[in-house]
Amino acid sequence: MLRIARPARLALAAGTAAVLAVGLTSSAEAATGNIRYFSGSGQRFQIDNPPDGVCITLRVRAQLLANNTNRTLSYYYNANCTNLLNILAPGRAVSYANPLSVRIIA
């Protein structure tokens, strides 16, 4: 049976711990800014600095959806980012599309 010397095992353990620590502390990329949306009754909602590539189900269907981030946004008719409606460039807004979920895509 092959045995690894004690110093080699210690180095391997320290290296593994360092890789895990760096990997676990790095955060996902996020858009800078916010996504604002309004319900049919005019209630306002806001999502600050949304993460890239993560589907976000809105609290209500959005009568007005504004992308005030620095990234492109896709918006969907259904929850869980299904049934793509369109994409929304940074600084743009759309009304009466009634999306229920969004995702930062670029």
C-alpha positions in Angstrom: 0.0 0.0 0.0 1.3 3.4 -0.9 1.9 5.7 2.1 2.2 9.5 1.9 4.7 11.1 4.2 3.4 13.2 7.0 4.7 16.6 5.6 3.1 15.8 2.2 -0.2 15.0 3.9 -0.1 18.3 5.9 0.7 20.2 2.7 -2.2 18.5 0.9 -4.6 19.3 3.8 -3.4 22.9 4.0 -3.8 23.3 0.2 -7.3 21.8 0.2 -8.3 24.1 3.1 -7.0 27.2 1.2 -8.9 26.3 -2.0 -12.1 25.7 0.0 -11.8 29.0 1.9 -11.2 31.0 -1.3 -14.0 29.2 -3.2 -16.5 29.7 -0.4 -15.8 33.3 0.2 -16.0 34.4 -3.4 -19.4 36.0 -4.1 -21.5 35.7 -7.2 -21.5 38.6 -9.7 -24.3 41.0 -9.3 -25.8 43.8 -11.4 -25.3 47.3 -10.0 -28.6 49.2 -9.5 -32.1 48.0 -9.1 -35.1 46.5 -10.8 -38.3 48.4 -10.0 -41.8 47.1 -10.7 -45.3 48.2 -10.0 -48.5 46.2 -9.5 -51.7 47.0 -11.3 -52.9 48.9 -8.2 -49.7 51.0 -8.2 -47.8 49.2 -5.3 -44.1 49.7 -5.8 -41.4 46.9 -5.4 -37.7 47.1 -5.8 -34.8 44.5 -6.1 -31.4 46.0 -5.3 -28.2 44.7 -7.0 -29.8 41.5 -8.4 -27.4 38.5 -8.9 -26.5 37.4 -12.4 -28.1 34.4 -13.8 -30.5 33.8 -10.9 -34.2 33.6 -11.6 -36.2 35.9 -9.4 -40.0 35.4 -9.0 -41.7 38.8 -8.5 -44.1 39.3 -5.7 -46.9 40.3 -8.1 -47.4 40.6 -11.8 -45.6 43.7 -13.0 -47.7 46.3 -14.8 -44.5 48.4 -15.2 -41.0 46.9 -15.1 -37.9 49.2 -15.1 -34.4 47.9 -15.4 -32.3 50.4 -13.6 -29.2 48.1 -13.5 -26.0 48.1 -15.6 -26.9 44.7 -17.1 -29.5 43.3 -19.5 -32.6 41.7 -18.0 -34.8 39.0 -19.4 -38.4 38.9 -18.2 -40.9 36.0 -18.2 -44.7 35.6 -18.1 -44.6 32.8 -15.6 -42.8 32.2 -12.3 -39.5 30.3 -12.3 -38.4 32.1 -15.5 -40.6 30.1 -17.9 -42.3 31.5 -21.0 -39.8 34.3 -22.0 -41.5 37.5 -23.0 -38.5 39.6 -24.0 -35.3 41.3 -22.9 -34.8 44.7 -21.4 -31.6 46.7 -21.8 -30.2 48.8 -19.0 -32.1 52.0 -18.3 -35.2 50.8 -20.1 -38.7 50.0 -19.0 -41.7 48.1 -20.3 -45.4 48.4 -19.3 -48.4 46.0 -19.6 -46.3 42.9 -20.4 -47.3 41.5 -17.0 -44.1 39.5 -16.2 -43.9 37.4 -13.1 -40.2 36.6 -13.1 -36.9 38.1 -14.2 -33.2 37.2 -14.7 -30.1 39.3 -15.2 -28.5 37.8 -18.3 -25.5 40.0 -19.2 
